[in-house]
Amino acid sequence: MKLSRHLPLTTLAAAMAVAGQTQAQTEITVATVNNNDMVIMQSLTDAFEQAHPDITLDWVVLEENVLRQRMTTDIATQGGQFDVMTIGTYEVPMWGERGWLVPFEDLPDDYQVDDLLKPVRDGLSHDGSLYALPFYGESSMMFYRTDLFEEAGIEMPEQPSWEEVRDWAETLHDPDNEVAGICLRGKPGWGENMAFVSTLVNTFGGRWFDMDWNPEIDSPEWQEAIGFYVDLLGNYGPPGASSNGFNENQALFSRGNCAMWVDATSAAGRIYNPDESQVADKLGFAPAPVAETPKGSHWLWSWALAIPASSEKQDEARTFILWATSQEYIELVGETEGWTSVPPGTRESTYANENYQEAAPFADFVLDAMKGADPTDSTLEPSPYTGVQFVGIPEFQSIGTQVGQSIASALTGDASVEEALQTAQRATERAMQRAGYID
């Protein structure tokens, strides 16, 4: 800006201060997923920028599958497009080990890192160092319409089984009134349909790999689980189920178009909020259903914020992440958006907060589900990998997405269950051979 020599000294000084402040501003690029909690975070940009006038935020908000692809490409090529990345418990330990992420060391005392839930903190660490800070965490659970259950005379047991769920879906399926018996993820992607499908396979007694890393996708357990899934959604799911991921099913359930929905615990706040959900006053919840074993029946995940080593604005990125994952941020959301809208599953203090407890009757239930998910023991038979709804190896992102496409083809009827699983088995065998896991 031009400064006139004719301005009074006080005005000139003020103008120079403004100019200096403008020149000192640093813009950081934040890449995130288009989930509700992240949309709220973006809406609070002004609050952050007012508190940190030297930093401005540039947002890149993407659909989940697209985000994963963009993040992976950028981090692997050291592209440097982003200063803050939204990634999860799958990527963080591997990317941290490779030196692709900046560790969060010497966190300030007022951040209270010990307040972070231990399972979430452990999932975002490698060799004892945190490589991302959790924005929200989740397990999976079952949501259902209490009004429909009462009308049908159905009582929800303490632990539902998948066999019971199938019977309830048959009873409650009412397409003439646009109510599907059940909604489940069908959109292909390792973090979309396969997040759910992996837990289904787990509880049916299956696993991705045996102890020698041989794929078991065409095993009897997978056949039974996927056959059950295709039959259940095909007969009692909504139209176009193969296109529905987390966001689509959340919208369907919130509008009253699903009698039941099994998905992320993080959805509870939104569908329990009467401003966001038409079924808020008729919402029931239960543990994720089980079949042969309870092991691996509900997942453990955290969407977290990380700094790529390629960022040239690491200090400013760290400042933003500390703000967005702090107790103060949770208080801000509670006060401005309502306590059912705060990011769940990250801090003990959230679940001890009376405001949250009062607004979110599901709070303790969710906390127990998260603490009960064990990524180190998620299958009936021993497995060589960690992870509940994913396999903690670099190749899984590609493998899981390819298998997800095969499962989706069975759901649409383009392939039989047997054909889809044989195709997935062969593709996974080739991928594991190329990677050197098997001969």
C-alpha positions in Angstrom: 0.0 0.0 0.0 1.2 3.6 -0.7 1.7 5.8 2.3 1.3 9.5 1.8 3.9 11.8 3.4 1.1 14.3 4.1 -0.7 12.0 6.5 -0.6 13.0 10.2 2.1 11.0 12.2 -0.5 9.0 14.2 -2.4 8.0 11.1 0.8 7.2 9.3 2.0 5.0 12.1 -1.3 3.2 12.2 -1.2 2.7 8.4 2.3 1.3 8.6 1.3 -1.1 11.4 -1.6 -2.4 9.2 0.8 -2.7 6.3 3.3 -4.6 8.4 0.6 -6.9 9.7 -0.6 -7.6 6.2 2.8 -8.3 4.9 3.5 -10.6 7.9 0.5 -12.8 7.2 1.2 -16.4 6.3 -1.4 -18.4 4.4 -1.5 -22.1 5.1 -3.4 -24.7 3.0 -5.6 -27.1 5.0 -6.8 -30.2 3.2 -9.7 -32.0 4.9 -12.6 -34.3 4.3 -16.2 -33.1 3.8 -17.5 -34.7 7.0 -19.7 -32.6 9.3 -17.1 -32.0 12.0 -14.7 -30.7 9.4 -17.3 -28.4 7.9 -17.8 -26.9 11.3 -14.1 -26.5 11.7 -14.0 -24.6 8.4 -16.9 -22.4 9.5 -14.9 -21.3 12.5 -12.1 -19.9 10.3 -12.8 -16.3 11.5 -12.4 -17.4 15.2 -8.9 -18.8 14.5 -7.8 -15.9 12.3 -8.9 -13.3 14.8 -6.9 -15.0 17.5 -3.9 -15.4 15.1 -3.9 -12.4 12.8 -0.6 -13.4 11.3 -2.1 -16.6 9.8 -4.8 -17.1 7.2 -6.4 -20.4 6.2 -6.9 -21.7 2.7 -9.3 -24.7 2.7 -9.3 -27.7 0.3 -12.4 -29.8 1.2 -12.7 -33.1 -0.6 -14.8 -36.2 -0.7 -13.2 -39.0 1.3 -11.9 -41.2 -1.5 -10.6 -38.2 -3.4 -8.9 -36.8 -0.3 -7.1 -40.0 0.4 -5.8 -40.2 -3.2 -4.6 -36.5 -3.2 -2.9 -36.8 0.2 -1.1 -40.0 -0.7 0.1 -38.7 -4.0 1.3 -35.4 -2.5 3.1 -37.0 0.5 4.8 -39.7 -1.5 6.1 -37.2 -4.1 6.9 -34.5 -1.5 4.7 -32.2 -3.5 4.3 -29.6 -0.8 0.8 -28.6 -1.8 -0.6 -28.8 1.7 0.5 -27.5 5.1 -2.1 -29.4 7.1 -3.4 -32.8 6.1 -6.4 -34.6 7.4 -5.3 -38.3 7.6 -6.1 -41.2 9.9 -4.8 -44.0 12.0 -4.0 -46.0 8.9 -1.6 -43.5 7.4 0.0 -41.8 10.4 2.3 -44.6 11.8 3.5 -45.6 8.4 4.1 -42.1 7.1 5.7 -41.1 10.4 8.1 -44.0 10.2 9.1 -42.9 6.7 9.8 -39.4 7.8 7.0 -37.9 5.7 5.4 -36.2 8.7 6.6 -33.7 11.3 6.5 -35.1 14.9 4.6 -33.3 17.5 7.2 -32.8 20.2 7.4 -30.6 23.3 3.7 -29.9 23.3 2.7 -27.0 25.6 1.4 -27.9 29.1 -1.9 -26.2 28.4 -2.5 -28.6 25.5 -2.8 -31.4 28.1 -1.7 -34.3 25.8 -2.4 -36.8 28.6 -6.1 -35.9 28.2 -6.1 -37.5 24.7 -7.7 -41.0 24.8 -5.0 -43.6 24.9 -6.2 -45.8 22.1 -6.4 -42.8 19.8 -3.0 -41.5 20.9 -1.4 -44.8 20.4 -2.9 -45.1 16.9 -1.3 -41.8 15.9 2.1 -42.6 17.2 5.3 -44.4 16.0 8.1 -45.4 18.3 6.5 -43.3 21.1 6.2 -40.1 19.1 2.9 -38.5 18.0 2.9 -37.7 14.3 -0.6 -36.3 14.2 -3.1 -34.8 16.7 -6.7 -36.2 16.7 -9.5 -34.0 15.5 -12.2 -36.6 16.2 -12.2 -40.3 16.9 -14.8 -43.0 16.4 -15.8 -46.6 16.7 -18.9 -48.1 15.0 -22.3 -48.8 16.4 -25.9 -49.5 15.5 -28.5 -46.7 15.2 -32.2 -47.6 15.0 -35.7 -46.0 14.9 -37.3 -46.6 18.3 -40.7 -45.7 17.0 -40.6 -48.4 14.3 -39.2 -51.0 16.7 -42.0 -50.3 19.2 -44.7 -50.5 16.5 -43.3 -53.9 15.4 -43.0 -55.1 19.0 -39.2 -55.5 18.7 -37.0 -55.2 21.8 -33.4 -54.4 21.3 -31.1 -56.8 23.2 -28.0 -55.7 25.0 -25.9 -57.2 22.1 -27.7 -57.7 18.8 -26.6 -60.4 16.4 -26.5 -60.0 12.6 -29.1 -62.8 12.3 -31.5 -60.8 14.4 -30.7 -57.7 12.3 -31.7 -59.5 9.1 -35.0 -60.5 10.7 -35.7 -57.0 11.9 -34.8 -55.5 8.5 -37.3 -57.9 6.8 -40.0 -56.8 9.2 -39.3 -53.1 9.0 -38.6 -52.7 5.3 -41.3 -50.5 3.9 -40.3 -49.2 0.4 -43.9 -47.9 -0.2 -43.2 -45.3 2.6 -39.6 -44.8 1.6 -38.2 -46.6 4.6 -35.4 -49.2 4.0 -35.0 -52.0 6.5 -31.3 -51.1 6.9 -28.7 -48.8 5.4 -25.1 -49.8 5.1 -22.1 -48.5 3.2 -21.9 -49.7 -0.4 -19.7 -47.1 -2.0 -16.4 -48.7 -3.0 -13.2 -47.6 -1.2 -10.9 -49.0 1.4 -12.2 -46.4 3.9 -15.8 -46.5 2.6 -17.5 -49.9 2.0 -14.4 -51.9 3.2 -14.3 -50.2 6.6 -17.7 -51.7 7.3 -17.2 -54.9 5.3 -13.9 -55.7 7.2 -15.7 -55.6 10.5 -18.4 -57.8 9.1 -15.9 -60.3 7.9 -14.1 -60.2 11.3 -17.2 -61.0 13.2 -18.1 -63.9 10.8 -14.7 -65.3 11.7 -12.7 -64.3 8.7 -9.4 -62.4 8.2 -7.6 -60.7 5.3 -4.4 -62.7 5.5 -3.1 -65.8 7.3 0.0 -65.7 9.4 2.2 -66.2 6.2 0.5 -63.2 4.5 -1.5 -65.4 2.1 -4.8 -63.7 1.2 -8.0 -65.4 2.4 -10.6 -63.4 0.6 -12.2 -66.4 -1.1 -12.4 -68.3 2.2 -15.7 -69.8 3.5 -15.9 -67.0 6.1 -15.7 -64.3 3.5 -18.2 -66.1 1.3 -20.6 -66.3 4.2 -20.1 -62.7 5.3 -20.3 -61.1 1.8 -23.2 -63.3 0.8 -25.0 -62.1 3.9 -24.2 -58.5 3.2 -25.3 -58.6 -0.5 -28.5 -60.4 0.4 -29.3 -58.0 3.3 -28.7 -54.8 1.3 -30.2 -56.2 -1.9 -33.5 -57.2 -0.2 -33.9 -54.6 2.5 -31.5 -51.7 1.7 -32.3 -48.4 0.0 -32.2 -48.0 -3.8 -28.8 -47.4 -5.2 -27.0 -48.8 -2.0 -23.8 -49.2 -4.0 -23.4 -45.4 -4.2 -23.9 -44.8 -0.5 -21.0 -44.0 1.8 -21.0 -42.5 5.3 -22.4 -39.1 4.3 -25.1 -40.5 2.0 -26.3 -43.0 4.6 -26.2 -40.3 7.4 -28.5 -38.1 5.2 -30.9 -41.0 4.6 -31.1 -42.0 8.3 -31.5 -38.3 9.3 -34.5 -38.0 6.9 -36.1 -41.1 8.3 -35.4 -43.3 5.3 -33.7 -46.1 7.3 -35.0 -48.3 10.1 -31.4 -49.2 11.1 -28.0 -48.1 10.3 -24.6 -49.5 11.3 -21.8 -47.0 11.0 -19.5 -44.6 12.8 -20.2 -43.5 16.3 -19.2 -40.0 15.2 -22.6 -39.7 13.5 -24.5 -39.8 16.8 -24.1 -36.1 17.6 -25.6 -35.0 14.3 -28.5 -37.4 14.1 -29.3 -36.7 17.8 -29.5 -33.0 17.0 -33.1 -31.9 16.2 -31.7 -29.1 14.0 -30.0 -31.6 11.8 -32.2 -34.7 12.1 -35.8 -35.5 11.6 -35.5 -38.6 13.8 -33.6 -37.0 16.8 -36.5 -37.8 19.1 -36.8 -41.4 18.1 -33.2 -42.5 18.0 -32.0 -45.7 19.7 -28.4 -47.0 19.7 -26.8 -50.4 20.4 -23.4 -52.1 19.9 -22.4 -53.1 16.4 -23.9 -56.5 15.7 -21.9 -59.7 16.0 -22.0 -63.1 14.3 -19.5 -65.9 15.1 -17.2 -63.8 17.3 -17.3 -60.4 18.9 -13.7 -59.8 17.9 -13.3 -57.0 15.3 -17.0 -56.3 15.2 -16.5 -52.6 15.7 -13.7 -50.5 14.4 -11.4 -47.9 15.8 -10.5 -44.8 13.8 -9.4 -41.2 14.2 -9.4 -38.4 11.7 -6.3 -36.4 12.7 -4.4 -33.3 11.6 -0.8 -33.7 10.5 2.0 -31.6 9.0 3.8 -33.0 6.0 7.5 -32.7 6.1 7.4 -30.9 2.7 5.5 -27.9 4.2 7.4 -24.7 4.3 5.1 -23.3 6.9 5.4 -25.8 9.7 5.3 -23.4 12.6 2.0 -21.9 11.4 0.6 -25.3 10.6 1.4 -26.5 14.1 -0.2 -23.4 15.6 -3.4 -24.2 13.7 -3.5 -27.9 14.6 -2.9 -27.2 18.3 -5.9 -24.8 18.2 -8.2 -27.2 16.3 -7.5 -30.2 18.5 -7.6 -28.4 21.9 -10.0 -28.4 24.8 -10.7 -24.8 24.0 -11.8 -25.6 20.5 -14.2 -28.2 21.8 -15.6 -25.6 24.2 -15.9 -23.1 21.3 -17.9 -25.6 19.2 -20.1 -26.5 22.2 -20.9 -22.9 22.9 -21.5 -21.9 19.2 -22.9 -25.0 17.6 -24.3 -27.0 20.5 -22.8 -29.7 22.6 -24.0 -32.6 20.3 -21.8 -31.0 17.6 -18.4 -31.1 19.4 -15.8 -33.4 17.9 -16.1 -36.7 19.7 -13.7 -39.4 20.7 -10.5 -37.6 21.4 -10.4 -36.3 25.0 -11.3 -37.7 28.4 -12.4 -34.2 29.4 -15.1 -34.2 26.8 -16.7 -37.2 28.3 -16.4 -35.7 31.8 -18.0 -32.5 30.8 -21.5 -32.1 32.2 -22.7 -30.1 29.3 -21.7 -32.9 26.9 -23.1 -35.6 29.1 -26.5 -33.9 29.3 -26.7 -33.2 25.6 -25.3 -36.6 24.4 -26.8 -39.6 26.2 -24.8 -41.8 24.0 -21.5 -40.4 25.3 -20.5 -43.2 27.7 -21.6 -45.8 25.2 -19.3 -44.4 22.5 -16.4 -44.1 24.9 -16.8 -47.7 25.9 -16.9 -48.8 22.2 -13.7 -47.0 21.4 -11.9 -48.3 24.4 -13.1 -51.8 23.6 -11.8 -51.9 20.0 -8.5 -53.7 19.9 -6.4 -53.3 16.6 -3.9 -55.9 17.9 -6.5 -58.7 18.3 -9.3 -58.2 15.8 -9.7 -61.6 14.2 -10.9 -65.0 15.4 -7.8 -66.8 14.0 -4.4 -65.1 14.5 -3.4 -62.6 11.9 0.0 -60.9 11.1 -1.4 -57.4 10.9 -2.7 -54.6 13.2 -5.9 -52.8 12.4 -9.6 -53.6 12.9 -11.2 -52.2 9.6 -7.9 -52.0 7.7 -4.6 -53.9 7.4 -1.7 -51.7 8.6 0.6 -52.2 5.6 1.3 -49.6 2.8 -0.2 -51.8 0.1 -3.6 -52.0 1.8 -4.9 -48.7 0.4 -4.7 -50.1 -3.1 -5.7 -53.6 -2.2 -8.7 -52.5 -0.1 -10.0 -50.2 -2.8 -9.7 -52.9 -5.4 -11.5 -55.4 -3.2 -14.1 -52.8 -2.4 -14.8 -52.4 -6.1 -15.3 -56.2 -6.4 -17.7 -56.2 -3.5 -19.6 -53.4 -5.0 -19.9 -55.4 -8.3 -21.6 -58.2 -6.3 -23.9 -55.7 -4.7 -25.0 -54.3 -8.0 -25.5 -57.8 -9.5 -22.7 -57.4 -12.1 -20.9 -60.4 -10.5 -21.9 -63.2 -8.2 -20.5 -63.2 -4.7 -18.2 -66.1 -5.6 -17.0 -64.4 -8.8 -16.3 -61.1 -7.0 -14.3 -62.8 -4.2 -12.3 -64.9 -6.6 -11.4 -61.7 -8.6 -10.5 -60.0 -5.4 -8.4 -62.9 -4.2 -6.4 -63.1 -7.5 -5.8 -59.3 -7.5 -4.7 -59.4 -3.9 -2.4 -62.3 -4.4 -0.7 -60.5 -7.3 -0.3 -57.3 -5.2 1.2 -59.3 -2.3 3.6 -61.1 -4.6 4.8 -57.8 -6.2 5.3 -56.4 -2.8 7.4 -59.4 -1.7 5.1 -60.7 1.1 4.6 -64.1 -0.7 6.2 -66.0 -3.5 
